[in-house]
Amino acid sequence: MKDVTPLTDGWSLRHDGALLPARVPGCVHTDLLAAGVIPDPFVGQNETETAWVDRQAWSYVTELRHGSAHERTDLVFDGLDTAATIALAGEVLGTTRNMHRGYRFDVTGRTGSLEVRFASAYDEAAAVRARTGERPNVYPEPFQYIRKMACSFGWDWGPTVVTAGMWRPVRLEHWSTARIDRVRPLVTVDGGTGRVEVRLRVERTERGAGRPLTARATVEGREAEVTFTGEEAVLRLEVAEPRLWWPRGYGEQPLYDLEVTLLDDGSALDAWRRRIGFRAVGIDRSADAHGTGFTFVVNGVRIFARGVNWIPDDVLPSRVTPERYRARLAQAAEANVDLVRVWGGGIYEDDAFYDACDELGLMVWQDFLFACAAYPEEQPLRGEVEAEARDNVVRLMPHPSLVLWNGNNENLWGFRDWGWEPSLAGDSWGEGYYLGLLPRIVAELDPTRPYTAGSPWSGSWDHHPNDPRHGTHHSWEVWNREDYAAYRASVPRFVAEFGWQAPPALATLRRALPGEELAPDSPGMLHHQKAEDGNGKLNRGIARHFALPEGDFDRWHYLAQVVQARAVASGIEHWRAHWPVCAGTVVWQLNDCWPVSSWAAVDGDGRPKPLFHALRRVYADRLLTLLPGDEGPVLAVDNQSAAPWRTAVTLRLLEADGRVVREAVIEVAAEARSVVRTVLPEKLSPAPGSSKEFLVADADGLRALHFPVPDKEFAYPRARYDVRTEPVPGQSGAVDVVVTAHTLLRDLLLQADRLGPGAVADSGLLTLLRGEEARIRVTGCDAGVEAAAVRAALFSVDPA
């Protein structure tokens, strides 16, 4: 049987004539941090203090000693970042230029000093650019000339921290006769039968060439076996009536162990094990009276996708552990998300990411790694792109959560709208990848899944790439230029990106900006705001609804969080109400890669923003919404659950002081996976422009609100409420905060991290009517926290 020896210990990093201890997997920045050579680039403005690291060449060394009775020993790198030369005992084994691939070198019988030399990514990119010529992009960094995580070079939410190193595991593999080189399990469902077609490729030693070998595959007690003399074999298995894998909210996520064993005369040479799931997935792109659809269909069920975009969870990706993946994705599931889009400026994530998605029922939309730039199609890039795509399609295809391959992020749109076409003057820019190479690779290697050329993409050049009536759409004009109410002006077929910024939690800011007197425009705050005119857009978003606070950072911070949560919720409420014309929303973004003001729902330290809790509400199976309409408010009863929803909706027209003007109850029946919209009678509508009346809808514990004017024009009463705390029996570090409202309390928020950096509240923005009570569970805090401290951590639209 093949033997594996991890090469994680004994590495050193050459720096300034010395050898520093190095961790593998890791990178130069993590090793320099551990040695105290550089400060934390995430703190203050240290990013600028560590910029010199990005432009250096670096070298890792270790002593390679091994002995084995096997015929062959391979040195295997799962990930080298990025342009590297590997030398053993002074002899070059090979060179690499792609972060997103694995590499293997024959080192049979060879020992000595092993050195991995990394060129500066900037130097490598410059050399490639000199061969291919200039291409446009949206940032002044050369990321399209090197197959490396694009956001290493900075983004409008990320720092410029250009890593280098062995960022994935390194090992020695000792083997004889033959080894398993590649396994492609094609998993399909046909009626009541699950089928697994296992396509196997092996590598043989000279002694093993032409030797009859046996491949055996097993799943759920079924077994298939074949004897072959070449490099490839096919095995087929059937499972009668398999339990189907479903997205969360639609069913369970049963997983089956698939094992492939390679044998020589009955003795096992190598084995491959993965978990698979039986499901059928497709995209309905049918044309209709509204344009061209884009609807996920899983096991024959059409799905409104409740999605989030995913970026690398750390700009130093070797630090992201399986536990961290699971924690972050569990947050997505807690927010009722059922689809995660892996964005094209990052990485193909570790298998631990996709394992967690398999188990949590999170569908994965996987971008190929192209984003916001024109990419040359000449060598040496074209060969790297093809090899990278082949490696990762094969690696990821066992995962049932993976439901879509996507060619790129915004590059087709950029070609048409961002002034690229004239400057290219006929040069290649990536179209051949997205419309030629990549769909051919997917069709060849993984025909069980759909492919789309890009996001956004209307399906062909017959329509504008970002036409909301056709295919996928990115909605950024609202954040950039308009009030969030403008989301309601259109009904795209599928909203693959949209979002609104807010700063991170206060405890995150305090850690990242120690000692700074915080202000929206304080030096550290501005450094941790990477978006073009980001603060200007934040302030204009606040000012459309509230008086912009001057000199009160806490108030500004709270209002920015409120506007972010409301903005994203308003878009989702509107688009969900128009199902099935609109078939999904993918919020930009779930997570951050460092502490920053951004569009994320979970900040760079893993703390949920109020947006996170808003997503949990608007992505729930059942949603009650009041939407403004031409003829008055529209009640939308959205039922994405599998059972009919028959409910009595209580409608109350109220005045700001709590007096009920009118009240009515209407019966609504929404069938499974359907939406019912009802225009409300005029007598229940607040008077146009009224600063005192608002409408409330309640049903089955759900609530919707409609205010006819911006908050700054509404006559909110001075907020009055009582607060008490109650220890939670049997739970150390947990306390219930009970708020009793004596007036209308709009968007009450307990910022739990103000009670302690580890404190977390189980709810976000709450609106209480006069006389109502809310119970907020806080964990990770001192159970003896005083009510006065809690009151200081409470905020509402009208300051108490």
Secondary structure, DSSP 4 states (H G I P E B T S, - for coil): --EEEE--SS-EEEETTEEEE--SS--HHHHHHHTTSS--TTSTTHHHHTHHHHTS-EEEEEEE----SSSEEEEEES--BSEEEEEETTEEEEEEEBTTS-EEEE-TT--EEEEEEE--HHHHHHHHHHHH----BSSSS-GGGSBS-GGGEEETTEEE----B--S-EEEEEESSEEEEEEEEEEEEETTEEEEEEEEEEEE-TTTTT--EEEEEEETTEEEEEEESSSEEEEEEEEESPPBP--TTTS----EEEEEEEEETTEEEEEEEEEE-B--EEEE--EETTEE--EEEETTEEE-EEEEEE--S-SSGGG--HHHHHHHHHHHHHTT--EEEE-TTS----HHHHHHHHHHT-EEEEE-S-BSB----STTHHHHHHHHHHHHHHHHTT-TTEEEEE--BSHHHHHHHSSHHHHHTT---SHHIIIIIHHHHHHHH-TTS-EES-BSB-SSTTS-TT-TTBSEEE--HHHHHS-GGGGGG---SEEEE----B---HHHHHHHSTT----TTSHHHHHT--STTHHHHHHHHHHTTSPPPSS-HHHHHHHHHHHHHHHHHHHHHHHHTTTTTS-EEEES-S--SSS-SBS-SB-TTSPBPHHHHHHHHHTSSEEEEEE--TTS-EEEEEE-SSS-EEEEEEEEEEETTS-EEEEEEEEEEE-TTEEEEEEPPGGGSPPTT-SSEEEEEEETTEEEEE-SS-GGGS-PPPP-EEEEEEE-TT-TTEEEEEEEESS-EEEEEE-GGGS-TT-EES---EEE-TT-EEEEEEESS-TT--HHHHHHTEE-SS--
